[in-house]
Amino acid sequence: MTSPALLIREVRYVEPGRRIATGDVLVRNGRIVATGTVLPEDCQDAQRVEGRGRLLTPGLIDVHTHGIGRSLYEGGADGLRSAVAELGRFGVTTVLPTVIPFDRPETFALLHELTAALSSVTCVHVPGLHLEGPFMAVGGAACPTLPGNVELLDRLLAACPDRVAAMSVSPDTPGVVPVIRRLREKGIPVFLTHTRATAEQTEAALNAGACHATHFYDVFYAPAETDPGVRPVGAVEAILADPRASVDFIADGVHVHPTAIRAAVAAKGWAGVILITDSNIGAGLPAGVYPTPWGFAIRVSPETAARHETKHSLAGSALTMDRGIANLLRWLNLPPEQVWAMGTLNPARLLGLDRKGRLEPGADADLVLWDDTLTAQMTWVNGTLVYEKEARLV
């Protein structure tokens, strides 16, 4: 997907992890070709957007999300298309639709359907699917708890050939190490989650090739205390201590206390921490009660996230990536360009997307122009405008 040349004038543009600079950004053929001072003769044919000093960043990248608004990615091709159509207004330009797989015919049919639908998606970049399970030790959020099984893994991967971008497993699942090794042979990043693992089990998974922990702290239980007064050390400590592993958080202030995120930054540095939403039905909607396909309604509010209407238990996240970044900017005592990297550069590196998450010549022109409230005004994917709220080309 490409577009005519585009000049975005007079913005504060974010180079994630490096700096925030002032100037112009020139785009041609879907790529950024110049930043800073752009000569008039280089942009005579370009459409223009007047930035008026607003913030311009790379598009946000969500590596763990189940749905948004009233749509679920597991709702098949129609659910996928309706969900991705919402993402531009939240500044998201790359996404991994996340699916919970089971060992049953419906799962294989769904994976095949979603894979076939990906080629028709143009409003956002979809490197592939994120399979959350089925090789989990702790269920939570309806995940199956199956032992590691390379034959089942191969059947799942065959149902969506070359379109699995990440897979989440538990380090304490019996037989998980061969599964991790097979995934790494195929170049698929392995995330750890849903666990009561010991430090030793976690280290074995990391040694086998796991590289990341998803919705960190959530469904990460400490091993049972066996010696009174001696605090058990488990997956959380092993992951924080290992420089090979990055971590991500649902930064809504409900799933994880901000102090936990600060602790991870202290252990990992800004480059080792990633923002996700783990969003579900209700994300991005006004506070209220909404039906779900699971036989119950959820009540959504910023203060309590998304909860079962009658049981009041968490029923997924209602976070969007723009609000997650806004929260991190408030909570973390870091330069803002490092915080922005948590939603752009860092997830791009995790997925091996060399031209994503950057704002520099040669990078894909996945860009978001924000207003002062961190609300997306314009969103581009490969230089094509996919969402516009107020700004106008002039």
C-alpha positions, 0 to 999 in steps of 0.5 A, a space after each residue: 500500500 503506497 500513496 503520493 508524496 506527503 510532507 508533514 510540516 512543523 511537528 515535534 517528531 519522536 525518534 523512539 529511544 533517542 530524542 524529540 526533534 522539531 521540523 518536517 517529515 517527508 514521505 515517498 512511496 510509503 517510506 520516510 525519506 527525510 526528517 528535520 529541514 526539508 528543502 522546497 525543491 524536494 517536496 514540490 509534488 507532495 501533499 501537505 499536512 500542517 502539524 502546527 507544533 503537534 506531536 508526530 510519532 511512529 504508529 503504535 504496535 500492539 502484540 497482544 489484543 483479543 478485540 476492541 469495541 464490539 468486535 473480537 478477532 476470534 469472531 472470524 474474518 468479519 470480526 477481524 475486519 471490524 476490529 482492525 477498522 477501529 485501530 487507526 483512531 487509537 494510533 495503532 498501525 501494527 497489530 497481532 490479533 490474539 487467538 486462544 487455540 484449542 485442539 478441536 476442529 473449530 480452532 483449525 477452521 478459525 485459524 484457516 479463516 483468519 489467515 485467509 482474511 489477513 491479505 484483505 487488511 490494508 488499514 493496519 499492518 498485521 505480521 501474523 497471529 499471536 496464539 495464546 496457548 494451548 500449552 499452558 499450566 494455568 488456565 485463566 481467561 479460558 486458556 486450555 491447559 495442555 502438555 507440550 505436544 510438538 505434533 499438535 503444534 505443527 498442526 496449529 502452525 499448518 492451519 495458518 502457514 507462515 502467519 503465526 507471529 508469536 506464541 505464548 506458553 507456560 514454562 511449567 507446562 510438561 513437555 514445553 521445552 521441545 515446543 519452544 525449540 520447534 517454534 524457535 526453529 521456525 523463527 517464531 518468538 516465544 512468550 511466557 505467561 500463565 504460570 506458577 513456574 519455579 526459577 529453574 523451570 523458567 530458566 530452562 524455557 529461556 535457555 530453550 529460546 523463549 524471549 519475552 513475558 506477556 501480560 507480566 505479573 498478571 497470571 504470574 503466581 509465585 511457587 508455593 511457600 515450602 519453608 515458612 518465612 522464606 519467600 519463593 522465587 519463581 518466574 517473575 524473578 527469573 525473568 527480571 534477572 535474565 537480560 535475554 527476556 523482555 516483558 510487557 504490561 497491561 498499563 491500565 492501572 487495574 491489572 498491574 500497579 504502576 510500581 511493578 512497571 517501574 520495577 521492570 524498568 529498573 531491571 530491564 531498562 526502557 528498551 526491555 519493557 513493552 506496552 500491550 492492551 490485552 484488550 477485549 470487547 469493551 475496549 475503547 467504548 464509553 463507560 457502560 454495560 455491553 453484551 458479549 458472546 460468552 453468555 454474560 454482560 461486562 461493565 466497562 469503566 476507566 476506573 475498574 477496567 472490564 468486569 463481569 456485570 454480576 460477579 464483578 471479576 475482571 473480564 479482560 482489558 478495556 485498555 487502548 494503546 493511546 491511553 496506555 501510553 498516556 498512563 506510562 508517560 504519567 507513571 514513569 520518570 523517563 524521557 518521553 522518547 523512551 516511554 514512546 519506545 515501549 509502544 513502538 520501537 520495542 515491540 518492533 524489535 521483539 517481532 523483528 520488524 526492522 522498518 516499523 516503530 521508527 521515525 527516520 529515513 528508510 522506515 515505513 511511514 506508519 505515523 500518528 499525529 496527536 493533539 495535546 490530549 494524546 488523541 490521534 488526529 491523523 494516522 497513516 500506514 505506509 504513507 496512506 491516510 487510514 484515519 482522520 479526525 480534524 486535520 486537513 491536507 492543505 
